[in-house]
Amino acid sequence: MGQRVNKVMPMTVDYIFSRYSVGDQLGKGGFGVVYEGRRLEDDLKVALKYVTKTDDMECINIPDHPVPLPKEITLTFLANKGHRVPEIIRLLDWTDHPDHFVTVLECPSPCENLVEFMRRHGGSLDEHTVRQIMWQATNAAHMCCLRRVLHRDVKLENLLINRETSEVKLIDFGCGDILRMSPYRSYHGTAAYSPPEYYSRGEYCGWPATVWSLGILMFAMLCGHFPSDFDLHLLQYKRWSKPGLSKECCDLLSALLNVKPIRRIGLGQIRSHNWF
């Protein structure tokens, strides 16, 4: 196992292999590969994410660090700064190299992402389960924004759920950015979750865009698919419904998925909605 992993993860032997054992591959996507691992000093189960650097990869300064770090490390660090937020994946360690970097993250077990969780539950989730997940996902997204981190890729694949405790954790800050008040004019997240103002105006602001992505997430969990144009049309007039869902649930979806960002519910107001 050590030789096979060493071929995939060059230059990490001095630091990573002296502190962690590296096991099976857990997942792969984009420029990153995630491995299961153990911290040698206490046998803590961890996830090691290896990311190949690209020529245009942006680096950002963080406090008390002498050189700029890849944006993904910086954003994960900032999202973890301050009191512990259980709904945000915990950054334990990292190492940076000229052609790649490795982050060491907590590895909750037994867990799976929400796509896998929904598949095991027949393709969609009941309202009670969605409420539990949305409370946690909203808190994670809100705390990120309060810490000046725009995650920009809150989606089913980037939320892990513990199969035994139903605890949810937001992962993967690779599409994010430092949160600012001025609009963004490029979108690096997943197209299905991107806000409509990006296509109508060519720009969007971080807070309402995050609210929109939470609305798409909620709709997908309840229905097993993304909203159609007709679904979105009905939601604008609070006429959307689905058998078995409460009025409060449908009202919140309408508030999250308002096509006009100025009329969208505020990120900090979501958990005060009467659906919760």
C-alpha positions as CSV (number, residue, x, y, z in Angstrom):
1,M,0.0,0.0,0.0
2,G,2.8,2.4,0.9
3,Q,4.5,2.0,-2.4
4,R,1.3,2.4,-4.4
5,V,0.3,5.6,-2.6
6,N,3.9,7.0,-2.8
7,K,3.6,7.0,-6.6
8,V,0.5,9.1,-6.5
9,M,1.6,11.4,-3.7
10,P,5.3,12.4,-4.4
11,M,7.2,14.7,-2.1
12,T,4.9,14.1,0.9
13,V,7.1,11.4,2.5
14,D,9.1,13.7,4.7
15,Y,6.1,15.2,6.4
16,I,2.9,13.2,5.8
17,F,4.4,9.7,5.9
18,S,6.3,10.5,9.1
19,R,3.0,11.5,10.9
20,Y,0.2,9.6,9.1
21,S,-0.4,6.2,7.7
22,V,-2.2,6.4,4.3
23,G,-4.8,3.8,3.4
24,D,-7.4,3.3,0.7
25,Q,-8.7,5.9,-1.7
26,L,-12.0,7.4,-0.5
27,G,-12.8,9.5,-3.5
28,K,-11.5,11.4,-6.5
29,G,-12.7,14.5,-8.4
30,G,-11.4,17.5,-10.2
31,F,-7.7,18.0,-9.2
32,G,-8.0,16.1,-5.8
33,V,-7.7,12.6,-4.5
34,V,-8.8,11.7,-0.9
35,Y,-7.3,8.9,1.1
36,E,-8.3,7.4,4.4
37,G,-5.5,7.6,6.9
38,R,-4.5,7.4,10.6
39,R,-2.5,9.9,12.7
40,L,0.4,7.9,14.1
41,E,0.6,9.6,17.4
42,D,-2.9,8.6,18.6
43,D,-4.4,6.4,15.8
44,L,-7.0,9.1,15.0
45,K,-8.8,8.4,11.7
46,V,-8.3,11.2,9.2
47,A,-8.8,12.0,5.5
48,L,-5.9,13.1,3.5
49,K,-6.7,15.2,0.4
50,Y,-4.0,15.4,-2.2
51,V,-4.5,18.3,-4.7
52,T,-2.3,18.9,-7.8
53,K,-1.5,22.5,-8.4
54,T,-2.4,24.3,-11.6
55,D,-0.6,27.2,-13.2
56,D,-3.4,29.6,-12.3
57,M,-4.0,28.4,-8.7
58,E,-4.4,31.4,-6.4
59,C,-2.6,31.7,-3.1
60,I,-3.7,33.9,-0.2
61,N,-1.9,35.1,3.0
62,I,-3.2,33.9,6.4
63,P,-2.2,35.3,9.7
64,D,1.0,34.1,11.3
65,H,2.1,32.2,8.2
66,P,5.2,33.5,6.4
67,V,4.2,32.7,2.8
68,P,0.9,32.7,0.9
69,L,-1.0,29.4,0.9
70,P,-3.3,27.8,-1.8
71,K,-6.7,29.3,-1.5
72,E,-8.4,26.0,-0.5
73,I,-6.1,25.7,2.5
74,T,-6.6,29.3,3.5
75,L,-10.4,29.1,3.2
76,T,-10.6,25.9,5.2
77,F,-8.3,27.4,7.8
78,L,-10.4,30.6,8.1
79,A,-13.7,28.6,8.2
80,N,-12.2,26.7,11.2
81,K,-10.9,29.8,13.0
82,G,-12.6,30.6,16.2
83,H,-14.9,28.4,18.3
84,R,-15.5,24.9,17.0
85,V,-18.4,24.6,14.5
86,P,-19.3,20.9,14.3
87,E,-21.0,21.3,10.9
88,I,-17.8,22.5,9.2
89,I,-15.2,19.8,8.5
90,R,-12.2,20.3,10.7
91,L,-8.8,21.1,9.3
92,L,-6.1,19.2,11.3
93,D,-2.9,19.7,9.3
94,W,-1.5,20.6,5.9
95,T,1.6,20.6,3.9
96,D,2.4,22.7,0.8
97,H,4.7,21.8,-2.1
98,P,5.6,23.5,-5.4
99,D,3.4,21.1,-7.5
100,H,0.8,19.9,-5.0
101,F,-0.6,20.3,-1.5
102,V,-2.1,18.0,1.1
103,T,-4.7,18.8,3.7
104,V,-5.4,16.5,6.7
105,L,-9.1,16.6,7.7
106,E,-11.2,14.9,10.3
107,C,-12.9,11.8,8.9
108,P,-16.3,11.2,10.5
109,S,-17.4,7.5,10.5
110,P,-19.6,6.0,9.4
111,C,-20.6,8.6,6.9
112,E,-21.5,9.2,3.3
113,N,-22.4,12.2,1.2
114,L,-26.0,13.2,0.7
115,V,-26.2,11.8,-2.8
116,E,-25.4,8.4,-1.4
117,F,-27.7,8.9,1.6
118,M,-30.6,9.8,-0.6
119,R,-30.0,6.9,-2.9
120,R,-30.2,4.6,0.2
121,H,-33.5,6.2,1.1
122,G,-35.2,5.8,-2.3
123,G,-34.0,9.0,-4.0
124,S,-35.6,11.7,-1.8
125,L,-36.0,12.4,1.9
126,D,-38.9,13.0,4.2
127,E,-39.6,16.5,5.5
128,H,-38.4,15.7,9.1
129,T,-35.0,14.4,7.8
130,V,-34.6,17.4,5.5
131,R,-35.3,19.8,8.4
132,Q,-32.5,18.2,10.4
133,I,-30.1,18.4,7.5
134,M,-31.0,22.0,6.5
135,W,-30.6,23.3,10.1
136,Q,-27.0,22.0,10.1
137,A,-26.2,23.0,6.5
138,T,-27.5,26.5,7.0
139,N,-25.5,26.9,10.2
140,A,-22.3,25.7,8.4
141,A,-22.9,28.1,5.5
142,H,-23.7,31.0,7.8
143,M,-20.7,30.5,10.0
144,C,-18.5,30.4,6.9
145,C,-19.8,33.8,5.7
146,L,-19.4,35.3,9.2
147,R,-15.8,34.2,9.0
148,R,-15.4,35.9,5.5
149,V,-15.4,32.6,3.6
150,L,-17.7,32.1,0.6
151,H,-17.9,28.4,0.1
152,R,-19.7,28.7,-3.2
153,D,-20.3,25.0,-3.6
154,V,-22.9,24.0,-1.0
155,K,-24.4,20.9,-2.6
156,L,-25.4,17.3,-2.0
157,E,-21.9,16.0,-2.8
158,N,-20.2,18.4,-0.3
159,L,-22.3,17.5,2.7
160,L,-21.4,14.4,4.7
161,I,-23.9,12.8,7.0
162,N,-23.2,10.4,9.8
163,R,-25.4,7.3,9.3
164,E,-25.7,6.7,13.0
165,T,-26.1,10.2,14.5
166,S,-27.4,12.2,11.4
167,E,-24.7,14.8,12.1
168,V,-23.9,16.8,8.9
169,K,-20.5,18.4,7.9
170,L,-19.7,20.8,5.1
171,I,-16.6,19.8,3.1
172,D,-14.5,20.9,0.1
173,F,-13.6,24.6,0.0
174,G,-11.9,24.3,-3.4
175,C,-14.5,26.4,-5.3
176,G,-14.6,29.2,-2.7
177,D,-13.3,32.7,-2.2
178,I,-12.8,35.3,0.4
179,L,-16.2,36.8,1.0
180,R,-16.5,40.5,0.0
181,M,-19.3,43.0,-0.2
182,S,-18.8,43.8,-3.8
183,P,-20.2,41.5,-6.6
184,Y,-18.5,38.5,-8.1
185,R,-18.3,38.2,-11.9
186,S,-17.2,34.6,-12.2
187,Y,-18.8,31.5,-10.7
188,H,-16.6,28.5,-9.8
189,G,-19.2,26.3,-8.1
190,T,-21.7,23.8,-9.6
191,A,-23.9,25.2,-12.3
192,A,-27.1,23.6,-11.0
193,Y,-26.7,25.6,-7.8
194,S,-25.7,28.9,-9.3
195,P,-27.9,31.9,-8.7
196,P,-30.1,33.3,-11.5
197,E,-28.7,36.8,-11.2
198,Y,-25.4,35.5,-12.4
199,Y,-27.0,34.6,-15.8
200,S,-29.3,37.7,-16.0
201,R,-26.8,40.3,-14.8
202,G,-23.4,38.6,-15.1
203,E,-22.7,39.1,-11.4
204,Y,-23.9,38.1,-7.9
205,C,-23.2,38.8,-4.2
206,G,-22.0,36.1,-1.9
207,W,-24.7,36.1,0.8
208,P,-27.8,35.8,-1.4
209,A,-26.0,33.4,-3.7
210,T,-25.4,31.1,-0.7
211,V,-29.1,31.3,0.2
212,W,-30.0,30.3,-3.3
213,S,-27.7,27.2,-3.2
214,L,-29.4,26.2,0.1
215,G,-32.8,26.5,-1.6
216,I,-31.6,24.2,-4.4
217,L,-30.2,21.8,-1.9
218,M,-33.5,21.7,0.1
219,F,-35.6,21.2,-3.1
220,A,-33.4,18.4,-4.3
221,M,-33.6,16.6,-1.0
222,L,-37.4,16.8,-0.8
223,C,-38.1,16.0,-4.5
224,G,-35.1,14.0,-5.7
225,H,-34.5,16.4,-8.6
226,F,-33.6,20.0,-9.2
227,P,-36.4,22.5,-9.7
228,S,-37.7,23.1,-13.2
229,D,-38.4,26.5,-14.7
230,F,-42.0,25.9,-13.9
231,D,-41.3,24.9,-10.3
232,L,-39.3,28.2,-9.9
233,H,-42.2,30.1,-11.5
234,L,-44.7,28.7,-9.0
235,L,-42.3,29.4,-6.1
236,Q,-42.2,33.1,-7.0
237,Y,-45.9,33.3,-6.4
238,K,-45.9,30.9,-3.4
239,R,-48.1,28.5,-5.4
240,W,-45.7,25.6,-5.4
241,S,-46.6,22.6,-3.3
242,K,-46.0,18.8,-3.0
243,P,-48.3,16.3,-1.4
244,G,-47.2,15.5,2.1
245,L,-45.2,18.8,2.6
246,S,-46.2,21.4,5.2
247,K,-47.2,24.9,4.2
248,E,-44.2,26.2,6.2
249,C,-41.9,24.0,4.3
250,C,-43.2,25.3,0.9
251,D,-43.0,28.9,2.2
252,L,-39.4,28.5,3.1
253,L,-38.6,27.1,-0.3
254,S,-40.3,30.2,-1.8
255,A,-38.2,32.5,0.4
256,L,-34.9,30.7,-0.5
257,L,-35.6,30.5,-4.2
258,N,-36.8,34.0,-4.9
259,V,-35.2,34.9,-8.3
260,K,-34.7,38.5,-7.0
261,P,-31.8,38.4,-4.6
262,I,-33.0,41.5,-2.7
263,R,-36.2,39.7,-1.9
264,R,-34.5,36.4,-0.9
265,I,-34.6,35.5,2.8
266,G,-31.4,36.6,4.6
267,L,-28.9,33.8,5.4
268,G,-29.0,34.7,9.1
269,Q,-32.8,34.6,9.1
270,I,-33.3,31.1,7.7
271,R,-33.1,29.2,11.0
272,S,-35.6,31.6,12.6
273,H,-38.2,30.6,9.9
274,N,-41.3,29.0,11.5
275,W,-40.5,25.7,9.5
276,F,-37.9,25.1,12.1
